[in-house]
């Protein structure tokens, strides 16, 4: 069983598990399926907006899809959440990605 199928099977019993959704989205990134990665990151962040690490990966995915404005918005939202959570490491990574955009 490949990793995507394995994670999907875990999600059947825990469909709102943020860790599993993040892992699934990253597997889609590895498989060069940015459309599925975007959908999964967006699903995750809609359900758990404080899962701050996903904003960076969503932004990078949107960049690869050529959606610079959406990527910028993802980084900005992630910086806002990171600031609220006092996660300066995540904030700095998101800020650097935003500036590189």
C-alpha positions as CSV (number, residue, x, y, z in Angstrom):
1,X,0.0,0.0,0.0
2,X,1.4,3.4,-0.9
3,X,1.7,6.2,1.6
4,X,-1.2,8.2,0.2
5,X,-3.5,5.2,0.4
6,X,-2.3,4.4,3.9
7,X,-2.9,7.9,5.2
8,X,-6.3,7.9,3.5
9,X,-7.2,4.7,5.3
10,X,-6.2,6.3,8.6
11,X,-8.3,9.3,7.8
12,X,-11.4,7.1,7.4
13,X,-11.5,6.6,11.2
14,X,-10.2,10.1,12.0
15,X,-11.3,12.4,9.2
16,X,-10.5,15.6,11.1
17,X,-7.0,14.6,12.3
18,X,-4.9,17.7,11.4
19,X,-1.6,15.7,11.5
20,X,-2.9,13.1,9.1
21,X,-4.3,15.8,6.7
22,X,-1.0,17.7,6.8
23,X,0.9,14.4,6.1
24,X,-1.5,13.6,3.2
25,X,-1.0,17.0,1.7
26,X,2.8,16.7,1.9
27,X,2.5,13.3,0.2
28,X,0.6,14.9,-2.6
29,X,3.4,17.5,-2.9
30,X,5.9,14.7,-3.2
31,X,3.8,13.2,-5.9
32,X,3.7,16.5,-7.8
33,X,-0.1,16.7,-7.4
34,X,-0.3,20.3,-6.3
35,X,-4.1,20.5,-7.0
36,X,-4.8,17.7,-4.4
37,X,-2.2,19.2,-2.0
38,X,-3.9,22.6,-2.2
39,X,-7.3,21.1,-1.6
40,X,-6.0,19.1,1.4
41,X,-4.1,22.0,3.0
42,X,-7.2,24.2,2.5
43,X,-9.5,21.6,4.1
44,X,-7.1,21.3,7.0
45,X,-6.8,25.0,7.6
46,X,-10.6,25.5,7.3
47,X,-11.1,22.9,10.1
48,X,-8.0,23.9,12.2
49,X,-6.8,27.4,11.4
50,X,-4.1,27.2,14.1
51,X,-2.2,24.4,12.4
52,X,0.4,27.0,11.5
53,X,2.9,24.9,9.6
54,X,0.4,24.3,6.8
55,X,0.3,27.9,5.8
56,X,3.9,27.8,4.6
57,X,3.3,24.6,2.6
58,X,0.0,26.0,1.2
59,X,1.8,29.1,0.1
60,X,4.5,27.2,-1.6
61,X,1.9,25.0,-3.4
62,X,0.0,28.1,-4.6
63,X,3.3,29.6,-5.9
64,X,3.9,26.4,-7.9
65,X,0.4,26.8,-9.3
66,X,1.1,30.3,-10.4
67,X,-1.3,31.9,-7.9
68,X,0.9,34.6,-6.4
69,X,-1.9,36.6,-4.8
70,X,-3.3,33.5,-3.1
71,X,0.2,32.5,-1.9
72,X,0.7,36.0,-0.5
73,X,-2.6,35.8,1.4
74,X,-1.7,32.3,2.8
75,X,1.6,33.6,4.1
76,X,0.0,36.7,5.6
77,X,-2.7,34.6,7.3
78,X,-0.1,32.2,8.6
79,X,2.0,35.1,10.0
80,X,-1.1,36.4,11.8
81,X,-1.8,33.0,13.3
82,X,1.8,32.5,14.2
83,X,1.9,35.9,15.9
84,X,-1.2,35.0,17.9
85,X,0.3,31.7,18.9
86,X,3.6,33.4,19.7
87,X,5.4,31.0,17.4
88,X,8.2,33.2,16.2
89,X,10.0,30.4,14.3
90,X,6.9,29.8,12.1
91,X,6.4,33.6,11.8
92,X,9.9,34.1,10.6
93,X,9.7,31.3,8.0
94,X,6.4,32.6,6.7
95,X,7.7,36.2,6.6
96,X,10.8,35.1,4.6
97,X,8.7,33.1,2.2
98,X,6.4,36.2,1.8
99,X,9.3,38.5,1.1
100,X,10.8,36.0,-1.4
101,X,7.5,36.0,-3.3
